[in-house]
Amino acid sequence: MAEDIVANSDRTIFLTLHGVYYHQDKREFVSPIDLELIAKLGGKVRMLIVFIDDIYDIYRRLMANGEMYSFVKTLEPLEALYTSIFNLISILEWRQIEIIISRLIARILDIPMYIVATKHPISIMAKLIN
């Protein structure tokens, strides 16, 4: 993929990805990012933008039927409370690791990195890109 981007470097390309995934059964974070491959994009990338969402919104989505935290709705109230606190801490940690990986990528590529909340006006993105 990086080779394709480098080969087509005269075009503006927006690449979207998650830098970190959470392995629910093992309760660990895993990054699929190949930093050597990312380094090949040096000089081709203008900036890195990290979008962050409100953790309560994330948690609400992850509690929907069939999602990773849907089981919480079946717990007794006190157990659901303790489990929800642990889950919210995990989401915060997940977001923190995503930001750390993004900073590492920005440092490797020697580009600026911006963090933008998803609830901010879209005009902020226009100002960053332009």
C-alpha positions in Angstrom: 0.0 0.0 0.0 2.8 2.5 0.9 4.4 1.7 -2.5 1.1 2.6 -4.3 0.9 5.9 -2.4 4.5 6.8 -3.1 4.0 5.9 -6.8 1.0 8.1 -7.0 2.5 11.0 -5.0 1.2 13.7 -7.3 -2.4 13.1 -6.0 -3.9 14.2 -2.7 -4.7 11.1 -0.7 -6.5 10.8 2.6 -5.6 7.6 4.4 -7.7 6.5 7.4 -6.8 3.8 9.8 -6.7 2.7 13.4 -3.2 2.5 14.8 -4.2 0.2 17.6 -6.7 -2.6 18.2 -7.9 -4.1 21.4 -7.9 -7.8 21.9 -11.0 -8.3 24.0 -10.2 -11.9 25.2 -6.6 -11.1 26.2 -7.3 -7.5 27.3 -4.3 -6.3 25.4 -3.6 -3.6 22.7 -2.1 -4.6 19.4 -0.8 -2.3 16.6 -0.8 -3.5 13.0 1.3 -0.6 11.9 4.5 -1.5 10.1 6.8 1.5 11.0 9.4 0.6 8.3 6.7 0.7 5.7 5.4 4.0 7.1 8.9 5.4 6.9 8.8 4.9 3.1 6.2 7.7 3.0 8.7 10.2 4.2 8.3 13.5 2.2 5.0 12.4 0.8 2.8 13.1 3.8 1.8 16.7 4.9 0.2 16.1 8.2 -1.4 13.5 10.5 -4.8 14.2 12.1 -6.0 12.1 15.0 -9.8 12.1 15.6 -10.9 11.5 19.1 -14.4 10.9 20.3 -16.1 11.3 23.6 -15.5 8.2 25.7 -19.1 8.0 26.8 -20.2 8.1 23.1 -17.7 5.3 22.3 -18.9 3.3 25.3 -22.5 3.7 24.3 -21.7 2.4 20.8 -19.7 -0.5 22.2 -22.6 -1.5 24.4 -25.0 -1.9 21.5 -26.3 -5.4 20.7 -23.5 -7.6 19.3 -20.7 -5.2 20.3 -17.9 -6.0 22.6 -19.5 -4.5 25.8 -23.1 -5.5 25.1 -22.8 -8.1 27.9 -22.8 -5.3 30.5 -26.5 -4.8 30.1 -27.1 -8.3 31.5 -25.1 -7.7 34.7 -26.5 -6.9 38.1 -26.4 -3.1 38.7 -23.4 -3.0 41.1 -21.4 -5.4 38.9 -22.4 -3.4 35.8 -21.1 -0.2 37.5 -17.7 -1.7 38.3 -17.4 -3.3 34.9 -18.4 0.0 33.2 -15.7 1.9 35.2 -13.1 -0.7 34.1 -14.4 -0.5 30.5 -14.2 3.4 30.4 -10.6 3.2 31.7 -9.8 0.7 29.0 -11.3 3.1 26.4 -9.2 6.0 27.7 -6.1 3.8 27.6 -6.9 2.7 24.1 -7.3 6.3 23.0 -4.0 7.2 24.7 -2.2 4.4 22.9 -3.7 5.5 19.6 -2.3 9.0 20.2 1.1 7.6 21.1 1.3 5.6 17.9 0.2 8.6 15.9 2.9 10.8 17.6 5.5 8.1 16.7 4.3 8.1 13.0 4.4 11.9 12.9 7.9 11.9 14.4 9.1 9.2 11.9 7.7 11.2 9.0 8.8 14.6 10.5 5.3 16.1 10.0 2.9 17.9 12.3 0.2 16.0 14.2 -3.1 17.5 15.2 -5.7 16.1 17.5 -9.3 17.0 16.6 -12.4 16.1 18.6 -15.1 14.6 16.4 -17.6 17.1 18.0 -15.7 20.1 16.7 -17.0 22.0 13.7 -16.0 20.7 10.3 -14.5 24.1 9.6 -11.6 23.2 11.8 -10.7 20.4 9.4 -10.9 22.8 6.4 -8.5 25.2 8.2 -6.0 22.4 8.9 -6.1 20.9 5.4 -5.9 24.3 3.6 
